Amino acid sequence: MSAIKKFFEKKKLDKKFKKAGEGHTLNSVREVPVHVPKQMPIVEASRPKTAAQQQAAGAALNRLHSQPAGTPTVRTGREVIKAQVKRELAQERKLAEEAQHLSRGPEEVKFDAAQVVDACGGVFFTCPLLPKVMLPRKEMEVKIEEFLTAQLAEDAEMASALLIHTVNKDIDKVKVCIETLCKYIDNLLDHPGEEKFRKIRCGNKAFQERVCSVTGGKQFLVCAGYQLERLPGVNGGEEDFYVIPEGESTEPDKLNHLKEVLTNSEPIRPVLWRAPRLFHCPGNTTPRFGELPTEFYAISKEEIKREQQAREEAVQKLGMLRTKAMRERDELRELRKYRYTLLRIRFPEDIYLQAIFKSNETLQHLQGYVQEQLEFDWLPFSLLDPQGQKLNEEEKTLAELHLVPACIVKFNYDKDLLKDAQQGSGRPRHVLQQALLDRLENWSI
């Protein structure tokens, strides 16, 4: 079995086992999951809970429901007016701060070297087809292409289809190539005995643009039974043709299978390595970020400085008067400056988990990653931004949430609920998995 087939067979098995859940004996009693009210900020559990965990979670929820609801207070007209004035003043301050920030442009942050935990050594990628390889993105893409090309000798059908989907960057061009190859196959299926459908002239302009210019296109034709031959051309001279020789079988089952492989294949993309680090920082200090790698930025530092200078000049001309459209353009420009972001999630006992994310990944991706690191992955939690505000817009990107190019967010959870679960299970008292805590780095000034 080729390496590609082994990879996809393993993916299928993993998917089936995840759906089946954890194993259990035939005489065991299946446990009923604890019902959690919709209003609680919970991330769905991916592992079944033990009886002790259910009992502890149920007790904590009962405590929450037994608490008396707050009684609304009657507000006088004077109090309403004062509250309205406060809101208006706060809004004015916010607009003034925003204008001042935009006039300054992006700040170059500098920290005392004694307070800096090394940011990261660079941005690297992995690939499920090459589990032991870790390289920068461009080098990883070259490695994937080399691997798929080498697999042509063992599994030409799958390898050529994956080359078409993976290596070529122009999505529209890939789509046209796939449609053209499927048309060739359909012609063979609909007109199996006609010679004109068993021959493709290589000099044809449409063939050159749609198939030859796409990596993997010609290799896929060979899988369908076509062979490269020199034959008399339209002008009397010899030309190159892809031909299915006479007597060569064009079995419908084989052609339909080829078409299915081509249309159902998906590109193999490099996977960002999170570069996780776990370290402890004393409560009276904050782990500052050092200089980030150049890969984090979509534009150079010189371009940022030129843009900042142009913005300052524009603001001076306009006398700080900025329209909503101008602010939106500036915000969009800011979002496009960063490719990646370095996030540190602050957990109890001043423990920080550091990981790299793409700036266009969403809050939901961040929440999913945090959930995977928890000892009790059913535990409800939320994340707070540096100002202490809850991050709850899951579909927004990390750039849109202003968590770029580096930021510290706080892990927030129900301490009583965790305490009850820990007492019932006898597990370690920290919210993070023990395997992760074993890699804890001690850091201090």
N, C-alpha and C positions, 0 to 999 in steps of 0.2 A: 504494500500500500504506500502511495506517495506521501510526502510530508504534508502536502496541501490537504489531501483527503483525511489524513489522521487528524489534522487541526480541526477541520469542520465536523468530523465525527465526534471529537471531544467536546466541541461546542454544543452539539445536539444532546449529548449525554448530560453535560452540566445543566443545560436548560431543563431537561426532564427531572433531574434530581432536585433542582431548586423548586420546581412546581410540587414535587412530592413531599417536601419538607424533611424533617429529621426522621430517622428510622424508629420503629417501635415494634415490640413483640406482638404476636397475634392475640395474646390474652390480656394485653394492656388496655386501659381505659383511655379513650381519646379525650383530651382536655378541652373545655369550652373557653374561648378567649374572653378576657374581661371587657365588658362594654365601657367605653369611654365617651363622655358627652362630646358633641361636635364642637362646642365652644372652646375646648381645651386645645392649646397649640401643640398638637401631637404629630409626630412623624410615624407612619405606619410601621408596625413591627415586621421584621423579616424572619424572626425565629420564634417558635412556640414557647410559651411561658410555663414554668413549673407551677405546681400547686401552691408552693410557698409564696412565689412571686404574685400569683393571682390573689391570694389571701391578703398579702401586704398592700397591693395596689388597691384592692377593694376597700380596705380599712381607711386608706388615705383619702380615697374619693368620698367615702361616707363623711369624713371630717370636713371636707370642703363643702359638701351639700348642707351640712348641719349648721354652718355659720350663718347668722342672721344677716339679711340684706340691709345695706345702708339706707337710712331714712332720709329722703330728700329734704333739704332745708328751704324755708320760705325766704325769698330774697326781696328786699325792698327796691323801690324805683331808684333810689340813690345808689344802692349797691350795683344794680344793673348798669347804670351810667358809668360808674367807676370801672367796672369790668370792661365795658366797651372801650373806654379811653385807654386802658392798659393794653388791650389787644391792638389798637391802632398804633400806639407808641411802639409796641414790639414789632409790628409789621414794618414801620418806618425804619427802625434800627436794622432789621434784617435786610431791607432794600439798600440801605446805606453801606452795610458791610459787604453786600454782594457787589455793589459798584466799586468799592475800594479794592476788593479782591481782584475784580476783572481788570482794574487799571494797573495793578501790580504785575499781573500775569503769573505764571507758575513760579513758585519759589524754589530756589536751590537750597535744600535742607542740609545743614552741617551739624554733626554731633561730636561730642567729646569722644575720642577714641577709647577711653576707659569705659564708656557706657554702651559700646556697640557690640552686639552679637553678630558675627559674620552673617551677611545676608544669604548668599548662596554662591556656589562656584560656577554657575552657568545654568542654561536651560537645555535639558536633554530629553530624548524621546526613546520609547521602547516600541516593540511591535509583537503582537501575540504569535506571529509566525516565527519570530526570531527572539525567543524569550531570554537568551543570554547576551543580547546585544543592546548597548545603550550609547546613543550618538546624538549629536546636534541634528536638527530637523532635516536639513538638506542632505547630510551624509546618510541619515536613516532612509530617506526616500531613494537614494542611489542603491543602498543595500537591499531594499525591498525589490527594486527592479531587477537587480542581479539575481536575487533568490528566485523570483518568478521566471526569469529567463532560463535559469538552470533547471527549473522544474518542467520545461517544455519536453525534455527527453523522457520523463516518467509519466506525466499526465498533461498532454498537450491541450486537451479540450479545456480543462479548468484553468491551466496556467495562461493560455492565450486570452481567455475571457477576462481573467483577473488583470492581465496586462492592459487590456483595453480600458477597463474601468478605473485602474489605479494610476497608471503612469501618465496618461494624457490629462492635462490641466483644463483644457477647454471643454466644459460640460456640453455645450451645444454641439461641438464637433463629435464628441463621443456618442451623443444621442443619434446624430445622422449616420454615423458609422454602423451602429447597432441596427438601425432601421434598414440600411442598405444590405447588410449581411443577412438579416432576417428575410428580406425580399428575395435574395438569391436562393435561400433555402426553400421559401414558399414556391418559387418557380420550379425547383426540382421536384417538389412534392406534387404540384398541380400538373406539371408537364414532364413526367419521368422519361419519356422517350424522345423528346425533341432535342436535337443537337445544339440549337442556338442557346439553350439555357444551361448547357454543360460546358460553355466556353465563355471566358471573360477576357477582352482585349486590355492588356496592361496600359496601353497608350491612351485609353479612353480618359477624357478630362474628368468626368464625374468619378470614375474609379480612382484616379490619382488623388483627387481632393477628398473623397469620402472614406476611402479604405487604405490606400497606400500611405497616406500622410499620418495615419493613426497607428501608434505602436501596438502590435498584437493583431492587427487586422489581417495581414497576409498569413500569419501563422494559423489563424482561425480558419481561413479558407482551406488550408492544407488538411485540417481536421475533417472538413466536410468532404474530402476526397479529391480536391483540385490539385493538379500538378503543374509546375511551370514548364512550358514547352515553347520552342521556336516554330512558328507556323507562318504561311503566306498571309500577308496583311492586306489592307484595303488598296494600297498603292502598288501592289505586286511584289514588294520586298518582304523580307521576313520580319516578324514582330514577336514580341513576347506575349504569350497567352497563359491564363490559368485555365486548365482543361481537366475535365473528368474523363479519363480514357474510356474507350469503348469496352464494354464488358465489365467495367468497374461498377459494383453494386451501389445503388443509392437507396438503401433501406429506409423506409419511412420512420421506423422506430429510432434509428440512429440519428436521422436528421431532426426529428422532433426533440430528441434528447439534447442535441447540440443547441437548438434554439432555446430550450428551457434553461440550459446552463448559461447561455449568453445573456438572456434577459433577466435572470434572477440573481446573477452575481452582483456583489457589492465591492466597492473599492477598499483596499487594505490601506489604512491610514496610520501614520505614526501616532503613538499615544503619549501624551505629555507625562513625564515622570514628575510626580509631585515633590520629590526630594524631601520627604518628611523628616523633621527633627523635633525632638521633645526635650525641652530644657526647663530648669527651675531658675527663677529670678526672684530675689528677695522682695518682699512686699513694698519696701520703701524706695524701690528703683523701678524704672521702666526700661525694658530691653529696646534700645534704639536700633534703627536700621542703618546698616552701612551702605556703601555705594553699590547700587544694583548693576548687574551685567548690562551691556549695551543691547542685548537681545530683547530686553523689556520695553525698549522704546521704538516706536514706529518711525520717528524722525530723529535726526541728529541733534546734539546739544546746540550746535551753531544755528540750526534752523529754529529751534525754540527761542534762542536769544534774539534772532532777527524778528520773529513773530511778536515777541514781547515788546521790542522797541517800536514796531509799527503800531501796536495796539496802544501804547502809551501816547504816541503822537496823535493818534485818532481821538483818544479820549480828551486830550488837551484842546483839540480843535472844537470838539463838541461840547466842551465845558461840563463833562460828566453826565450829559443827557443821553440816555441810551434807551432805544425802543425795545419792546419785547422780542421782536424778530432779531435784533442785533444780539441780545443776550442768548437767544436760542442758538444762533450761529456760533457764538463763542463757546457755548457748552458742548455743541456737537464737535467742534474742533478739538476741545480738550479730551473728549472721549476717544478720539482717533489717535491720540498721541502714544498710547500704551498698548503693547501686545499682550503682556503678562502682568500679573500682580503677585506680590509676595504677602501672604496673609499669616497672621499669628493669632490663634484662638486661645484666649486666656481661660484656663480651667481653674477649679478650686485649688487651694494651696499654692498659688502663684506658679502654676505649671503652664507653659506655653507650648502649643503644637503649631509648628511652622510648616507650610506647604505652598507650592506654586500652582497658580490657576491661570487660565487664559482670561483676558479682560472681558471677552464676550461670553464667558460662561455665566450662568444665571445663579441667583441666590439658591435656587433649588439644588444645583450641583454642589454648592458649598454645604448645604444642610445634609445632603446625602453622604458626602465625604465624612462629615463630623459624626453622623449616625453610625457609620461603619467602625469608628474607633471606640465606641462606647461599650462598657461592660454589659449594660442592659440596653439593648438597642430599641426597646419599646418605650424607653423613658421619654416623656414629653420634654421638649426644650425649645429655647429660642435663642437667637443671636442678637447682640446689641452693638450698635456702631460706637465709635469713640466718644460721641456725645451722650451715650447711654440710651439712645432711642432704639426701639425694637425694629429689626429688619423683617418686614413681613410681605414685601412685594416680590414673590417668588419668581415671577417671570422676568423681572428686570435683571439686566446684566450687572456684573460687579463694577464695570465702568460707570454705568448709569447710577449706581448706588454710591459712587465716589469712594470706592474701596481700592483705588489704583494710585500710584504703582506699588504701594506698600501700605499696610494698615493693620491695626490690632482690633479685633472684635472680641466681645466677651460672651462666654457661654453662660446662659441663664437657665435655671431648672428648679424643680420643686424639691427642696432639701428633705422635707418630711417624707415624701413619696420614695425617694432614694433610700432614706434611712430604714423605712419599713421593709423595702425589698432586700436590703443588705442583711437585716436581722433574720429575715425568713430564709434566705439562701445560704448564709454563712460565707458569702464571697467577700473579697477584699473591699475595703470601704471607699476606695476612690472610684469616680465615675468612669475613668478610662480603663481599657483592657489591660490586664496584667502584662501581656506580651509586649505591649507598647511601653508600659512603665519600666520594664526591664532595660529599655534603651534610653532611659532618662539621663540627660547630661546635667551635671552640676555646674552652674555658671554664677559667678559673683564678680562684683567690681574689685 
